[in-house]
Amino acid sequence: MKRLSLWLLIISGLTSGSAYCQQIDRLRLEQTIIAAYKKAYPACVQLYAYDTVAKQQAGGAFSGIVVRKDGYILTAAHVTTPGAIYKVIFPDGKTGLATGLGKIELAQDKTIPDVAMIKIVTPGKWPFAAIGSSSSLKRDEPCISIAYPESLSQPKPILRFGYISNVKNDRGFIKSTCLMEPGDSGGPLFDYMGRVIGLHSAIEIPEASNYDVPVDLYLKYWTALNNPQIYTTFPRVKDPVPTDSLKNNIITLPGLENYRASFQGATACEHACLTITSQIKGKVQKINGTLFSLSHLSLKYGLYRQVIVSKSSFIGDDPEIIGTDKSKIIARVIARDKENDLALLIPSSEISGGISYNLIDTTTVNNIQAGRFLISPRPDTTSVISITGSFIFAMPKIINAGFLGIGFSSRSAPFTIAHIFPNLNASIYQLKTGDQIISINDSTSKDLNGYFSKLNKLWPGDTIHVQVIRNGIALTENIVLDTIPQRHFNHPAEMFTGGKSYRRDGFKNIFTHDAILKPTECGGPLFDFKGDFYGINIARYSRTSCLAIPPISIYRFINKTLYSY
């Protein structure tokens, strides 16, 4: 009841008949969500089919939640097979083996009700989460998701925040605004007290359309699900579903989708986000930028009073800043940081507002944690509210590695070109099928992994020297690396408005949050609810995740540039 009392303090004057968003105690809301997250987090697991003979992964990864200390896991039917062996990985790195138990998928529609259970068979006492009640859910009740989105490929689960928009739709699912994508399937939906209320099942194209299996179905068919079989009709054996003792006291926040108004405590943050236009390959590009005030450094450096930091890959020639009054200010790029995809610009005239450079908290990198509410101001529309989903982590370069665009006839020397990809830049076609590659940038390797490792350190647009033997003659070709061709999938997770940022990986220090931003809305600042600078949005990574550069990286970039320029 202590947590319930805390929630009663969050809402000021809220009644069940309210149709608008009341003033929310932001600090208490944040504290409540963090408490629920910490309570539930240890029991949120990632799973995949496991070959015990080859001792390797044998299927795609998905999510689940442990609900008993003896290792019972609730998950989704569409990712499991009764009797199969699974590897279970906990957030702290501990692992175990599990076996698939029963699942229910109706013969007339296998997507319903998507109920499945797995049991850890490795001996031990496991972290587990409390089971709540789906029958006591209310519309506008806050909720959180803690699961493992496939696209991020991270060993720890990601937090997302939302609210219940439909307690039970016509197909029997809970609908919430907690974002999901592939990999989250079977992951838990929690109430604001950290109790399991649903299991992730499906999405539709709109980001607000996310569907969960009601947890009461697992309780109702618990006995039947202990049998490792597929039920194509609802099992005859039913268990009593406990009544939720808190049913009449569940807190709701009507109009929660409009709760941005309760986070506007620091109006200064609204004046730090600007629009930048420039030309890239003859096309006009638009991106947001973050304005910093350097007045305290003007005497020390004797150079500039203001700088703008933004996303480098979206800034080309002749950049202009569009002011809050729609005026255009010429700017020039004086530095780029390829590793963080940052550019530093100098405006030709002073712009009102900006973040004080000397107030950047360089210790924030140590304070970033899941559960903090964040504000992403936009220059021409309302701010976007999100929640921090992770700690700092590294995002390896995969999509944005330099691409040579050739295939080989073997993985060991001699490396003979067997195939060259079509539609790449002209310099790559200086290479010919049948060429034997001797070295790349004067470096040799005994196997392809060595070459791939070298290329992975480079970027699209970088020039390399490739030495080949062609018809017995040694040649050296200068090749400009291209970009890895993007695969397009016909899946709702790939169809959200604006899509993904092209440059979205290869970062050494990054964190994720669940803001719904378009790629052109990156480059702008990020603040916590107190108005303190929390980083710069650098990429819309996927349906569930935006990536942000922490303040310490921004501080170092500005500092290094002003010292060396």
FENDA-V447402 format. One record per residue. N is the residue number from 1. RES is the residue in one letter. PSI is psi in radians with two decimals (NA if undefined). OMEGA is omega in degrees with one decimal (NA if undefined). BURIAL is b if it has 16 or more other ideal C-beta (glycine too) atoms within 10 Angstrom, else e. Layout:
# FENDA-V447402
N_RES_PSI_OMEGA_BURIAL / N_RES_PSI_OMEGA_BURIAL
This chain:
# FENDA-V447402
1_M_-0.31_179.7_e / 2_K_-0.76_-179.3_e / 3_R_-0.62_177.2_e / 4_L_-0.71_178.1_e / 5_S_-0.67_177.8_e / 6_L_-0.74_-180.0_b / 7_W_-0.56_177.0_b / 8_L_-0.45_178.8_e / 9_L_-0.30_-177.1_e / 10_I_-0.67_-173.3_b / 11_I_2.32_179.4_b / 12_S_1.92_175.3_e / 13_G_0.42_-177.7_e / 14_L_2.32_174.2_b / 15_T_2.79_-176.7_e / 16_S_-0.36_-179.0_e / 17_G_0.06_-178.3_e / 18_S_2.44_179.0_e / 19_A_0.24_-179.4_e / 20_Y_2.92_-175.7_e / 21_C_2.08_177.2_b / 22_Q_2.89_175.5_b / 23_Q_2.21_-176.6_e / 24_I_2.39_172.1_b / 25_D_1.74_-171.4_b / 26_R_-0.72_-178.2_b / 27_L_-0.77_-178.9_e / 28_R_-0.60_175.9_e / 29_L_-0.82_179.6_b / 30_E_-0.76_179.3_b / 31_Q_-0.68_-179.7_e / 32_T_-0.78_179.7_b / 33_I_-0.74_178.7_b / 34_I_-0.70_178.9_b / 35_A_-0.74_178.2_b / 36_A_-0.71_179.6_b / 37_Y_-0.84_-178.6_b / 38_K_-0.58_179.2_e / 39_K_-0.71_-172.8_b / 40_A_-0.50_-171.3_b / 41_Y_-0.82_-173.7_b / 42_P_-0.39_-175.5_b / 43_A_0.02_-179.2_b / 44_C_2.07_-170.8_b / 45_V_2.70_170.6_b / 46_Q_2.48_-177.6_b / 47_L_2.71_168.7_b / 48_Y_2.66_176.8_b / 49_A_2.46_-171.6_b / 50_Y_2.27_176.3_b / 51_D_1.86_-175.5_e / 52_T_-0.30_177.7_e / 53_V_-0.91_178.3_e / 54_A_-0.23_-178.4_e / 55_K_0.95_179.6_e / 56_Q_2.83_178.9_e / 57_Q_2.40_-176.3_e / 58_A_0.31_-179.6_e / 59_G_2.99_-179.7_b / 60_G_2.66_-179.3_e / 61_A_2.57_175.1_b / 62_F_-3.07_-172.9_b / 63_S_2.86_177.3_b / 64_G_3.11_179.9_b / 65_I_2.25_176.7_b / 66_V_2.26_-174.9_b / 67_V_0.01_174.5_b / 68_R_2.60_-176.6_b / 69_K_-0.34_177.3_e / 70_D_0.15_166.0_e / 71_G_0.38_175.0_b / 72_Y_2.28_-177.1_b / 73_I_2.28_173.2_b / 74_L_2.41_-179.9_b / 75_T_-2.87_-176.4_b / 76_A_2.55_-178.1_b / 77_A_-0.60_-172.5_b / 78_H_-0.09_177.9_b / 79_V_0.11_-174.0_b / 80_T_2.82_175.0_b / 81_T_2.16_177.7_e / 82_P_2.35_178.7_b / 83_G_-0.22_179.4_e / 84_A_2.72_178.6_e / 85_I_2.36_-178.7_b / 86_Y_2.57_169.2_b / 87_K_2.33_-178.5_b / 88_V_2.23_-178.9_b / 89_I_2.16_179.4_b / 90_F_2.79_-179.5_b / 91_P_-0.49_179.5_b / 92_D_0.06_177.7_e / 93_G_-0.20_178.3_e / 94_K_2.56_-178.0_e / 95_T_2.84_175.8_e / 96_G_2.93_174.8_b / 97_L_2.58_-177.9_e / 98_A_2.85_176.9_b / 99_T_2.52_179.1_e / 100_G_2.29_176.1_b / 101_L_-2.48_-175.8_b / 102_G_2.79_172.4_b / 103_K_2.69_-178.5_b / 104_I_2.07_172.3_b / 105_E_2.00_-171.2_b / 106_L_2.51_-176.7_e / 107_A_-0.69_-177.5_e / 108_Q_-0.30_178.5_e / 109_D_1.76_-174.5_e / 110_K_-0.20_178.5_e / 111_T_-0.09_-179.8_e / 112_I_2.38_-5.4_b / 113_P_0.06_175.8_b / 114_D_0.71_-177.8_b / 115_V_2.30_177.2_b / 116_A_2.72_179.8_b / 117_M_2.53_179.7_b / 118_I_2.61_-178.9_b / 119_K_2.21_175.4_b / 120_I_2.26_179.8_b / 121_V_-0.26_173.7_e / 122_T_2.22_-178.6_e / 123_P_2.48_177.1_e / 124_G_2.94_172.8_e / 125_K_2.14_-168.3_e / 126_W_2.60_173.6_b / 127_P_2.47_179.8_b / 128_F_2.73_-179.3_b / 129_A_2.66_177.0_b / 130_A_2.52_176.2_e / 131_I_2.25_177.4_b / 132_G_-2.51_-177.6_b / 133_S_2.23_176.0_b / 134_S_-0.34_-179.8_b / 135_S_-0.32_-179.7_b / 136_S_0.12_179.8_b / 137_L_2.65_177.9_b / 138_K_2.56_175.2_e / 139_R_2.43_-178.8_e / 140_D_0.19_174.4_b / 141_E_2.26_179.0_b / 142_P_2.60_179.2_b / 143_C_2.87_178.4_b / 144_I_2.68_174.2_b / 145_S_2.44_173.9_b / 146_I_1.80_-174.3_b / 147_A_-3.07_-171.0_b / 148_Y_1.47_179.3_b / 149_P_2.32_-173.5_b / 150_E_-0.69_-172.4_b / 151_S_-0.59_-177.3_b / 152_L_-0.47_179.6_b / 153_S_0.78_-179.5_e / 154_Q_2.58_-179.1_b / 155_P_-0.12_179.6_e / 156_K_2.56_-177.1_b / 157_P_2.79_-176.6_b / 158_I_2.39_-179.6_b / 159_L_2.46_171.1_b / 160_R_2.64_-175.2_b / 161_F_2.58_176.6_b / 162_G_-2.74_179.4_b / 163_Y_2.80_178.9_b / 164_I_2.11_179.2_b / 165_S_-0.31_175.2_b / 166_N_2.07_-175.8_e / 167_V_-0.41_177.2_b / 168_K_1.96_-179.8_e / 169_N_-3.04_-174.4_e / 170_D_-0.16_176.9_e / 171_R_0.07_175.4_e / 172_G_0.14_-176.8_e / 173_F_2.67_169.5_b / 174_I_2.41_174.9_b / 175_K_2.27_179.2_b / 176_S_3.00_178.0_b / 177_T_0.13_174.5_b / 178_C_2.05_-173.9_b / 179_L_2.48_176.5_b / 180_M_2.81_172.4_b / 181_E_3.02_177.1_b / 182_P_2.48_-173.8_b / 183_G_-0.53_176.1_b / 184_D_-0.27_-176.6_b / 185_S_2.29_-178.2_b / 186_G_-0.10_179.9_b / 187_G_2.80_-173.9_b / 188_P_2.54_166.5_b / 189_L_2.24_-177.5_b / 190_F_2.66_168.9_b / 191_D_3.14_-175.6_b / 192_Y_-0.07_175.0_b / 193_M_0.11_177.5_b / 194_G_0.38_179.3_b / 195_R_2.47_178.6_b / 196_V_2.19_178.5_b / 197_I_-0.26_-179.9_b / 198_G_2.93_178.4_b / 199_L_2.30_-172.8_b / 200_H_2.29_-176.3_b / 201_S_-0.89_-170.9_b / 202_A_2.87_175.9_b / 203_I_2.88_167.2_b / 204_E_3.08_-174.4_e / 205_I_-0.80_178.6_e / 206_P_2.39_-178.3_e / 207_E_-0.43_-178.5_b / 208_A_-0.02_-175.9_b / 209_S_1.63_-178.7_b / 210_N_2.31_-169.2_b / 211_Y_2.37_-177.8_b / 212_D_2.57_172.9_b / 213_V_2.24_178.4_b / 214_P_2.34_-177.1_b / 215_V_-0.44_-179.8_b / 216_D_-0.46_178.6_b / 217_L_-0.61_178.5_b / 218_Y_-0.69_178.3_b / 219_L_-0.68_-177.9_b / 220_K_-0.60_-176.3_b / 221_Y_0.51_-177.0_b / 222_W_-0.86_-178.6_b / 223_T_-0.82_-179.6_e / 224_A_-0.67_-177.8_b / 225_L_-0.27_176.0_b / 226_N_-0.25_177.0_e / 227_N_2.22_-177.1_e / 228_P_1.34_179.6_b / 229_Q_2.85_177.0_e / 230_I_2.15_176.8_e / 231_Y_2.09_178.1_b / 232_T_-0.10_168.5_e / 233_T_2.85_179.0_e / 234_F_2.32_-178.6_e / 235_P_2.57_178.0_b / 236_R_-0.61_-179.5_e / 237_V_2.15_-179.4_e / 238_K_2.56_177.3_e / 239_D_2.64_177.0_e / 240_P_2.41_178.3_e / 241_V_2.10_-178.1_b / 242_P_2.57_175.5_e / 243_T_2.41_179.6_e / 244_D_2.04_-178.5_b / 245_S_-0.30_-179.2_e / 246_L_0.18_-172.9_b / 247_K_-0.73_-175.8_e / 248_N_-0.03_-176.6_e / 249_N_0.16_-179.0_e / 250_I_2.32_-179.0_b / 251_I_2.42_174.2_b / 252_T_2.76_177.1_b / 253_L_1.44_178.9_b / 254_P_2.40_-179.4_b / 255_G_0.40_-176.1_e / 256_L_-0.48_179.5_b / 257_E_-0.27_179.8_e / 258_N_0.39_-172.9_e / 259_Y_0.05_175.8_b / 260_R_-0.64_-176.3_e / 261_A_-0.46_-179.2_e / 262_S_-0.05_-177.2_b / 263_F_0.14_-176.2_b / 264_Q_0.94_-178.5_b / 265_G_-0.43_-176.4_e / 266_A_1.67_-175.8_e / 267_T_-0.34_-179.7_e / 268_A_-0.54_-177.8_e / 269_C_-0.37_-179.6_b / 270_E_-0.28_-175.4_b / 271_H_0.15_-177.2_b / 272_A_-0.14_-177.0_b / 273_C_2.17_-177.5_b / 274_L_2.90_175.5_b / 275_T_2.37_178.8_b / 276_I_2.28_173.6_b / 277_T_2.58_177.9_b / 278_S_3.08_179.9_b / 279_Q_2.23_173.6_e / 280_I_2.02_-178.0_e / 281_K_0.72_175.4_e / 282_G_-0.02_179.8_e / 283_K_2.47_177.7_e / 284_V_2.24_177.6_e / 285_Q_2.52_178.6_b / 286_K_2.39_-179.9_e / 287_I_2.73_175.5_b / 288_N_2.80_177.0_b / 289_G_2.84_-177.1_b / 290_T_2.14_-176.3_b / 291_L_2.30_177.4_b / 292_F_2.45_176.5_b / 293_S_2.25_-178.5_b / 294_L_0.40_-173.3_b / 295_S_-0.57_-179.3_e / 296_H_-0.21_-179.4_e / 297_L_-0.05_-171.2_b / 298_S_-0.67_179.9_e / 299_L_-0.64_-177.8_e / 300_K_-0.76_-176.7_e / 301_Y_-0.46_-179.4_e / 302_G_0.47_-174.6_e / 303_L_-1.36_-168.2_e / 304_Y_2.63_176.7_b / 305_R_-0.30_-179.5_b / 306_Q_2.58_170.7_b / 307_V_2.78_176.6_b / 308_I_2.30_177.4_b / 309_V_2.37_-179.4_b / 310_S_-2.98_-178.4_b / 311_K_1.98_-170.6_b / 312_S_-0.72_-174.4_b / 313_S_-0.16_177.1_b / 314_F_0.16_-178.8_b / 315_I_2.08_-179.4_b / 316_G_-2.31_-175.0_b / 317_D_2.66_173.8_e / 318_D_0.96_-179.9_e / 319_P_2.50_174.7_b / 320_E_2.52_176.6_b / 321_I_2.25_175.5_b / 322_I_2.00_-176.8_b / 323_G_3.00_179.4_b / 324_T_-0.39_177.9_e / 325_D_0.25_178.7_e / 326_K_0.07_176.0_e / 327_S_2.69_-178.9_e / 328_K_2.29_-177.5_e / 329_I_2.20_178.7_b / 330_I_2.49_177.4_e / 331_A_2.87_174.7_b / 332_R_2.55_179.1_e / 333_V_2.20_178.7_b / 334_I_-0.18_178.4_e / 335_A_2.60_174.2_b / 336_R_2.49_176.6_b / 337_D_1.71_-174.9_b / 338_K_-0.62_-177.3_e / 339_E_-0.62_-179.5_e / 340_N_0.06_-179.3_b / 341_D_0.76_-178.2_b / 342_L_2.55_171.9_b / 343_A_2.52_177.6_b / 344_L_2.16_-176.7_b / 345_L_2.65_175.1_b / 346_I_2.09_177.0_b / 347_P_2.59_-178.3_b / 348_S_-0.33_176.2_e / 349_S_2.83_-173.3_e / 350_E_2.51_179.4_e / 351_I_2.39_-179.0_b / 352_S_2.53_177.4_e / 353_G_-2.82_179.5_b / 354_G_2.76_178.8_b / 355_I_2.30_179.1_b / 356_S_2.07_-176.9_e / 357_Y_-0.67_-177.5_b / 358_N_-0.13_178.8_e / 359_L_0.03_177.4_e / 360_I_2.21_-179.4_b / 361_D_1.81_-177.8_b / 362_T_-0.03_176.0_e / 363_T_-0.03_-176.3_e / 364_T_-0.54_-179.6_b / 365_V_-0.52_179.1_b / 366_N_-0.25_-176.7_e / 367_N_-0.15_-179.2_e / 368_I_2.16_-179.6_b / 369_Q_2.72_178.8_e / 370_A_2.46_175.1_b / 371_G_-0.07_178.6_b / 372_R_2.31_178.0_b / 373_F_2.44_-174.5_b / 374_L_2.71_178.7_b / 375_I_2.21_173.3_b / 376_S_1.66_179.0_b / 377_P_2.59_175.1_b / 378_R_2.54_-172.0_b / 379_P_-0.46_-171.8_b / 380_D_0.18_179.2_e / 381_T_-2.99_-175.2_e / 382_T_2.80_178.0_e / 383_S_2.77_175.7_b / 384_V_2.28_179.4_b / 385_I_2.44_-179.4_b / 386_S_-3.13_177.5_b / 387_I_2.44_178.1_b / 388_T_2.26_-175.6_b / 389_G_-0.15_-173.3_b / 390_S_3.02_166.4_b / 391_F_-3.08_175.5_e / 392_I_2.37_175.2_b / 393_F_2.98_177.6_b / 394_A_2.44_177.2_e / 395_M_1.74_-175.8_b / 396_P_2.68_178.5_e / 397_K_1.98_177.5_b / 398_I_-1.12_-179.1_e / 399_I_-0.63_-172.1_b / 400_N_0.37_172.6_b / 401_A_2.67_175.8_b / 402_G_2.42_-172.9_b / 403_F_2.06_179.2_b / 404_L_-0.48_171.0_b / 405_G_0.52_179.2_b / 406_I_2.68_175.0_b / 407_G_2.65_-174.4_e / 408_F_2.76_179.6_b / 409_S_-0.26_176.9_e / 410_S_2.91_-178.9_e / 411_R_0.07_178.0_e / 412_S_2.83_-176.4_e / 413_A_2.55_-0.4_e / 414_P_2.48_-177.5_e / 415_F_1.70_-177.4_b / 416_T_2.26_-178.7_e / 417_I_2.12_179.5_b / 418_A_-0.35_-173.9_e / 419_H_2.48_173.4_e / 420_I_2.23_-177.7_b / 421_F_2.57_177.7_e / 422_P_2.90_170.4_e / 423_N_0.64_174.9_e / 424_L_3.10_-178.3_b / 425_N_2.69_-169.6_e / 426_A_-0.56_-175.1_e / 427_S_-0.52_-178.5_e / 428_I_-0.50_-176.9_b / 429_Y_0.13_164.7_e / 430_Q_-0.44_173.0_e / 431_L_2.62_-177.1_b / 432_K_2.60_173.1_e / 433_T_2.43_-175.8_e / 434_G_-0.31_175.4_e / 435_D_2.49_172.6_b / 436_Q_2.10_-179.2_b / 437_I_2.20_-179.7_b / 438_I_-0.72_-179.0_b / 439_S_2.75_172.6_e / 440_I_2.11_-175.4_b / 441_N_0.76_177.2_e / 442_D_0.29_179.2_e / 443_S_2.33_179.6_e / 444_T_2.90_178.0_e / 445_S_2.62_-180.0_b / 446_K_-0.31_178.1_e / 447_D_2.89_-175.8_e / 448_L_-0.55_-179.6_e / 449_N_-0.60_178.7_e / 450_G_-0.75_177.8_e / 451_Y_-0.76_179.9_b / 452_F_-0.64_178.2_e / 453_S_-0.67_178.6_e / 454_K_-0.78_-179.3_e / 455_L_-0.56_-178.4_b / 456_N_-0.32_178.0_e / 457_K_-0.15_-177.4_e / 458_L_2.99_-175.6_b / 459_W_2.75_170.7_b / 460_P_2.36_-177.9_b / 461_G_-0.31_176.2_e / 462_D_2.53_178.5_e / 463_T_2.31_177.4_e / 464_I_2.76_177.4_b / 465_H_2.06_-177.4_e / 466_V_2.06_176.8_b / 467_Q_2.24_-177.7_b / 468_V_2.81_168.5_b / 469_I_2.11_-179.5_e / 470_R_2.03_-178.7_e / 471_N_0.68_176.4_e / 472_G_0.01_-178.2_e / 473_I_2.32_178.6_e / 474_A_2.23_179.2_e / 475_L_2.66_173.2_e / 476_T_2.16_-179.3_e / 477_E_2.41_173.9_b / 478_N_2.04_-172.7_e / 479_I_2.30_173.8_b / 480_V_2.10_-178.6_e / 481_L_2.50_-179.5_b / 482_D_-2.93_178.1_b / 483_T_2.60_178.6_b / 484_I_2.22_179.1_e / 485_P_2.40_-177.5_e / 486_Q_2.29_175.3_e / 487_R_2.48_-179.4_e / 488_H_2.27_-176.7_e / 489_F_2.45_178.5_e / 490_N_1.23_-177.0_e / 491_H_2.46_-179.6_e / 492_P_-0.52_-179.0_b / 493_A_-0.28_-178.9_b / 494_E_0.05_-170.2_b / 495_M_0.37_-178.8_e / 496_F_2.72_-174.3_b / 497_T_2.23_178.5_e / 498_G_-0.52_179.7_e / 499_G_-2.93_-176.4_e / 500_K_2.71_169.5_b / 501_S_2.50_176.9_b / 502_Y_-0.96_177.7_e / 503_R_1.86_-176.4_b / 504_R_0.20_174.1_b / 505_D_-3.07_-176.2_b / 506_G_0.49_-179.8_b / 507_F_2.39_179.3_b / 508_K_-0.56_-179.5_e / 509_N_2.00_-173.9_b / 510_I_2.77_167.8_b / 511_F_2.84_-175.5_b / 512_T_2.63_171.7_b / 513_H_2.93_-169.3_b / 514_D_0.53_177.6_b / 515_A_2.48_174.3_b / 516_I_1.59_-178.7_b / 517_L_2.58_171.3_b / 518_K_2.74_177.9_e / 519_P_-0.62_179.6_b / 520_T_-0.13_177.7_b / 521_E_0.10_173.3_b / 522_C_3.05_-177.5_b / 523_G_-0.26_-179.9_b / 524_G_3.01_-175.0_b / 525_P_2.88_178.0_b / 526_L_2.33_-178.4_b / 527_F_2.68_169.3_b / 528_D_3.09_-172.7_b / 529_F_-0.26_177.1_b / 530_K_-0.16_-178.5_e / 531_G_0.13_177.9_b / 532_D_2.43_179.5_b / 533_F_2.26_-173.5_b / 534_Y_-0.01_178.2_b / 535_G_-3.01_178.9_b / 536_I_2.29_176.3_b / 537_N_2.14_-174.2_b / 538_I_-0.36_-179.4_b / 539_A_2.46_164.3_b / 540_R_1.87_-171.4_b / 541_Y_-0.74_-176.7_b / 542_S_-3.04_178.9_b / 543_R_-0.61_-173.5_b / 544_T_-0.25_-164.5_b / 545_S_2.31_162.5_b / 546_C_2.54_178.2_b / 547_L_2.51_-179.4_b / 548_A_2.50_175.2_b / 549_I_2.24_-177.5_b / 550_P_2.80_-176.7_b / 551_P_-0.65_-176.7_b / 552_I_-0.64_179.8_b / 553_S_-0.64_177.8_b / 554_I_-0.78_-179.6_b / 555_Y_-0.82_-178.0_b / 556_R_-0.66_179.6_e / 557_F_-0.84_178.7_b / 558_I_-0.80_-176.4_b / 559_N_-0.79_-179.8_e / 560_K_-0.70_-178.8_e / 561_T_-0.78_-176.3_b / 562_L_-0.48_176.0_b / 563_Y_-0.62_-171.3_e / 564_S_-0.31_-174.5_e / 565_Y_NA_NA_e
